């Protein structure tokens, strides 16, 4: 299960505890404070959960993320998502979505996928850069 912008890991933790057949979760969270809470919240799941402190984007490297000053959970790589709001600009590390998916999200033919993302404006970009061939003979498009 990929959990893109996992925040503090509540969704991942609930699935891991309630659905023992979820064999692995891949959690991506760029915000350092949330990432620390994510580590703590999924620690009891051991190697069933893998974590990355980064954002999925169109490139590898560092960039700016926009954080809503009035809603600490509202982040975006898209400045327009903050239109009309007071916001901070915070540096974050990014991974190119297509490369990251190719390296970390390979499914066996009989493997099922639960996909969760909350990237505030980048969900379509991320899913469109996760091409069908990256899933081998399995298909998330059934």
Secondary structure by P-SEA (a helix, b strand, c coil): cccccccccaaaaaaaaacccccbbbbbbccaaaaaaaaaaaccccccbbbbccccccccbbbbbbbcccccccccccccccccbbbbbbbbccccaaaaaaacccccccbbbbbbbccccaaaaaaaaccccccccccccc
